[in-house]
């Protein structure tokens, strides 16, 4: 992967600078590999809305849905709220999201950025955990930030984590 290990989770307390690091990583990736960046941020008031985070993340890629197999296209269309036919369930949505990202990566690297993952709805977090564990050898990377003092699904998937610690006063100056 052009991003090194395909998945990295940044943890730390509120206000420690995780979002700033995500922004810097996006700028650096743009200079080095010019990836297609798809981004989402968990929002506390949407945490109970199924697939809200996935919708924010993948809606910009809906023009790529016709290139997917029928089952995947339909599962994602329902999860993204653009179709009302019954989907094949959580596994179908997870497999479809993975297939969509790999499909888009055929034309160049894709960087998935997830901020405030602790506020993602459980359905979206589970899909992202599924996808993250299956990216080896692909041109898709995931960079996520999550508060370490939460019970985020992404903290229980076994993904590589790096704690962002607060700067002391001299370093901040």
C-alpha positions in Angstrom: 0.0 0.0 0.0 1.3 3.5 -0.7 0.4 4.5 2.8 2.6 1.9 4.6 0.4 -0.4 6.7 -3.1 -0.1 5.2 -4.8 0.8 8.5 -3.8 3.1 11.3 -5.9 4.2 14.3 -4.9 7.2 16.2 -6.2 7.3 19.8 -6.0 10.0 22.4 -8.0 12.3 24.6 -10.3 15.1 23.4 -8.4 18.1 22.0 -5.0 16.3 21.8 -4.7 17.0 18.1 -5.9 13.9 16.4 -7.9 15.8 13.8 -4.9 18.0 13.0 -2.8 14.9 12.4 -5.5 13.5 10.1 -5.5 16.7 8.1 -1.7 16.7 7.9 -1.7 13.1 6.8 -4.1 13.9 4.0 -1.9 16.8 2.8 1.2 14.6 2.9 -0.6 11.8 1.0 -1.7 14.2 -1.6 1.9 15.3 -2.2 3.3 11.7 -2.3 0.6 9.7 -4.0 -2.4 11.9 -4.9 -5.0 9.5 -3.5 -8.7 9.8 -3.8 -9.7 10.8 -0.3 -13.0 9.9 1.1 -13.8 11.2 4.6 -16.3 10.9 7.3 -16.6 12.1 10.9 -18.7 10.6 13.6 -21.3 12.9 14.9 -22.7 12.3 18.4 -26.4 13.1 17.5 -26.2 10.6 14.5 -24.8 7.7 16.5 -28.2 6.0 16.6 -28.8 6.4 12.9 -27.8 3.2 11.1 -25.2 3.7 8.4 -25.0 7.5 8.9 -21.2 7.4 8.9 -21.1 5.1 5.9 -23.5 7.4 4.0 -21.2 10.4 4.6 -18.2 8.3 3.6 -19.4 6.6 0.5 -22.1 8.8 -1.0 -19.5 10.6 -3.0 -18.7 7.3 -4.7 -22.2 6.4 -5.6 -21.4 7.0 -9.3 -19.2 3.9 -9.1 -22.0 1.6 -7.9 -22.9 0.5 -11.5 -19.5 -1.1 -11.7 -20.3 -3.5 -8.8 -22.1 -6.9 -9.0 -25.8 -6.6 -8.4 -25.8 -8.0 -4.9 -23.2 -5.4 -3.8 -24.7 -2.5 -5.6 -28.2 -3.2 -4.1 -26.8 -3.7 -0.6 -24.9 -0.4 -0.7 -27.8 1.5 -2.3 -30.0 0.5 0.5 -27.4 1.2 3.2 -26.7 4.6 1.6 -30.5 5.4 1.6 -30.7 5.6 -2.2 -32.8 2.5 -2.7 -35.5 0.8 -0.6 -35.2 -2.8 -1.8 -34.3 -5.2 1.0 -30.5 -5.6 1.3 -28.6 -8.8 2.0 -27.8 -7.9 5.6 -24.7 -6.6 7.4 -22.3 -9.1 5.7 -23.5 -8.1 2.2 -23.1 -4.3 3.1 -19.6 -4.9 4.5 -18.5 -7.0 1.5 -20.1 -4.4 -0.8 -18.2 -1.5 0.9 -14.9 -3.4 0.5 -15.7 -4.2 -3.1 -16.5 -0.5 -3.8 -13.3 0.8 -2.3 -11.2 -1.8 -4.2 -13.1 -1.0 -7.4 -12.3 2.7 -7.0 -8.7 1.9 -6.2 -8.2 0.4 -9.6 -7.8 3.9 -10.9 -5.5 5.1 -8.1 -4.9 4.9 -4.4 -7.8 5.6 -2.0 -7.4 7.0 1.4 -10.4 6.5 3.8 -10.3 9.0 6.7 -12.5 8.6 9.7 -12.5 11.3 12.4 -14.3 11.0 15.8 -14.9 7.3 15.2 -16.2 7.0 18.7 -19.4 8.7 17.5 -19.9 6.5 14.4 -23.1 4.5 14.4 -22.4 0.9 15.2 -23.5 -0.3 11.7 -20.9 2.0 10.0 -18.2 1.2 12.6 -18.7 -2.5 12.0 -18.5 -2.1 8.2 -15.3 -0.1 8.6 -13.8 -2.7 10.9 -14.7 -5.5 8.5 -13.1 -3.5 5.6 -10.0 -2.5 7.6 -9.2 -6.1 8.4 -9.3 -7.1 4.6 -7.2 -4.4 3.0 -3.8 -6.2 2.8 -2.5 -6.0 -0.8 -4.9 -3.4 -1.9 -4.4 0.3 -2.8 -6.8 1.4 -0.1 -5.6 2.8 3.3 -7.6 3.8 6.3 -6.6 6.4 8.8 -9.0 6.8 11.8 -9.0 8.9 15.0 -10.9 7.8 18.1 -11.0 8.9 21.7 -9.2 6.4 23.8 -11.6 6.8 26.7 -14.5 5.4 24.7 -15.9 2.0 23.8 -15.6 2.5 20.0 -16.1 -0.6 17.9 -12.8 0.2 16.1 -10.9 -0.1 19.3 -12.0 -3.8 19.6 -11.2 -4.9 16.0 -7.5 -5.6 16.6 -6.3 -2.8 14.3 -2.9 -1.1 14.9 -3.2 1.8 17.3 -1.0 4.7 18.1 -1.7 6.9 21.0 -1.4 10.7 20.5 -0.2 12.2 23.7 -0.6 15.9 24.7 2.4 18.1 24.1 4.1 19.6 27.2 4.4 23.4 27.3 7.9 23.7 25.8 7.0 21.5 22.8 3.7 23.3 22.3 5.5 26.6 22.3 
